[in-house]
């Protein structure tokens, strides 16, 4: 994949996200009103925060070890899964 093609596809995805976000916000505002839109925004922020806490940066470490072709890859992935599952249960 060339840089131009990757940039084009990334741009298309970004535009689609922005447009769908605008449409969803308009629909929420029409059906739920300003208070409902605020509640949806707070829930979105809360769910993003819980996701960040539950993953605890484990994805970066797993990506690093997978890229370095560590010999004990199964143990690393198992430990990462157990850590994320435990943190998700606590955060939930």
N, C-alpha and C positions, 0 to 999 in steps of 0.2 A: 504494500500500500504506500503510495507516495504521500508526501507532505500536503500537496494540494488536495488530494482526494480526502485525506483524513480531516483537513481543515474544513472542506466543504460539508462532509458528513457531520462533523461536530457543530458547524453553524446551523445546519438543518435541524438537528436535535435541539439546539438551544432556542431557535425560533419557535419550534413546536411546543417546547416547555413554557415559554413566555406566553404564547397565544392561549394554550390550554389553561394556564394559571389565571389569565385575565378573564377567560370565559367562566371558569369555575367561581372566581370571586364575584362576578356579576350575578351568576345564578344564586349563589349563597346570599348575596345582598338582597336580591329580589324576594326569595322565598323565606329567608330567616330574619331579615332586617339587620340593622346595625349591631344590635346586641348579639344576635346569632352569629354574625360574621366575626365579631370579637371573640366569642367562645370558640369558634372553629380555629381561629388564629392562635388562641392560647393552647388549644389541644395539639395543634401542629407543632408549636414550639416545645411543648412538654414531651411529645413523642420523640422529637429530634434529640432532646436532652437525655431522655431515657436510653435511646439508641446509642448515643455517645458514651454514656456511663457503662452500658452493658458490654459494649465491645472493648472499651478501655484501651484502645490503641493496639489491640492484639493483631488486627489485620496487617498492620505495617510490619510487625515482627515475623508473621507467618510468610508474608510475601518475600521478605528478605531471605529467610531460610530456604524457601522453595527455590528462589533464584540462585542461591549458592549451592544447590543440590546437596543439601545436608544428608548424611547417611542414615540418620534416624528420623526420617521425614514422617513416618506414621506416628511416632511418639509425639512429635511436635504438633501435628495436626490434632491428635487426640487431646493433648493438654490444652490447646487453644480452644477446642470445642467445649471441653469441660469448664474452662475458665469463663467463656462467654455464656454458657448455659447457667452457671452458678450466679454470675453477675446479673443476668437477665431476670432470674427468679427473685433475687434480692431487690433489683430496681423496680420490678413489677409490683 
